[in-house]
Amino acid sequence: MPTVTLSTKIHNDSQLKLVSKILKTKLKGLQVEVKISGVTSHGWVQIDVSGDDEKVAMHYLADEVGICPTSLANIKKFLEFRSRLMVLEKNRDQMYADIGISVNTIISLEHLQAQFADGRKLALRKLIELFGFCVNLPLTIKILKVDKEKNCVEAILSEKQLTQYRNWMKSLLDQLIILGSSFYDVRLALQKAGLNRDVLNVEPLGLFEFAVTCKLGTDAAGLIPKIGKNLRSATFTVFSPKRVLGFLGYSALFISE
């Protein structure tokens, strides 16, 4: 019966029951039992998996939800992991991500400039502002270097992650990113605020993280006070292609690895 840490963070204790319910739904039809075994100090959910279809279930969870590495020894160059941003402005030249274990996962300003700003020497604070980076934002990263002596790894955003940003850029539609709420709560908040006509889609970024795609002409930031009262424990951030294009110009459409 392996115990694994999912690439899923809970933001309050009540969400544990929902994780269990979601997993049972996802694994329906498989001869497998999944039990919540705990939560790490940083909020990552741990589960026990057992049954005849254990291997199938593990592969499915790795693909659909993500599984955290168990130690630094499991982290190799070019492997990809689902992370959450952890520290943004501890210093001026790097951000830190959390991949579920006690290791410093660094995303350097130089790599962010190359991937998001066509190499332009923008300050980290400006990139955070333009692209809506915030604590607990889900990002898929690719490992560039592992330093066992310093217990740290260097990473960049994966091609899959960059493709998502490219698609958002090309749509020219605002994205309201909501962290810490369930899909049901997000949909209910939009309905109560009478905003269903203002949004096109609610895209899952994780089990409790979503990107709400606004219709053309709808300002994502303007939705926050309208739904915030019904999502009091949530964190909000905005990705606005028009704002990025206004600052970086046409080159922003070519976010690259």
Beta strands, then each sheet from edge to edge (+ up, - down):
strand 1: 3-9
strand 2: 33-39
strand 3: 44-50
strand 4: 80-87
strand 5: 94-98
strand 6: 104-108
strand 7: 138-147
strand 8: 152-157
strand 9: 175-179
strand 10: 199-206
strand 11: 209-214
strand 12: 235-239
sheet 1: 1+ 3- 2+
sheet 2: 4+ 5- 6+ 8+ 7- 4+
sheet 3: 10+ 11- 9+ 12-
end
